[in-house]
């Protein structure tokens, strides 16, 4: 499978996952915080979580829109931004993981972000390939 196909698939995953989590942050940030980090939001936490949810919704939308044309410069830029987000999410969630077993969901989310970042970097840095069957 070539670079374009892999990048399109990774952007599709990003579109679905990040838009879904963004909507969850917008609708009920308290429930998401309790579920993911096993801690309630305090003070302006809900407002900041909703702002972050809007950002995740926008990132998911950009990924979903870019999935159909992954070879364009714009889509590569979206993928690069998605790498940056996944690296930050991996580090933040890894550092914030509550002690196991209660932190299993946060640890799983951290691992997912780490894997997505690694896969995106591998695809973005791979040489362009020409399909042998084309």
C-alpha angles and dihedrals in degrees: 000000000000133000095259093055093048093047091050091051094048091049089050091053090048092050094054099039100043096042090050094050090044091055090048090053091050095047102040116358092168093059093046092050092049092047098044104033101017090232133104123240115249134199112340091355094109092052092049091046090053091050089050089048089056089052092049091048089052092047091049091049091050092049092048092048092048095049094084096055105032095156095063122099091241093055091047088053090052089050091051091051088049089054091053092049093048093050091050092045091049093052096042095047092045091053093043097048110128115227113287139290090031092049095055094111093049090046090050090050090049091051091048091053091047092051092047091050092049093047093048093049091048092051095043092050096043117104118256111265130205116218111247090214096054 
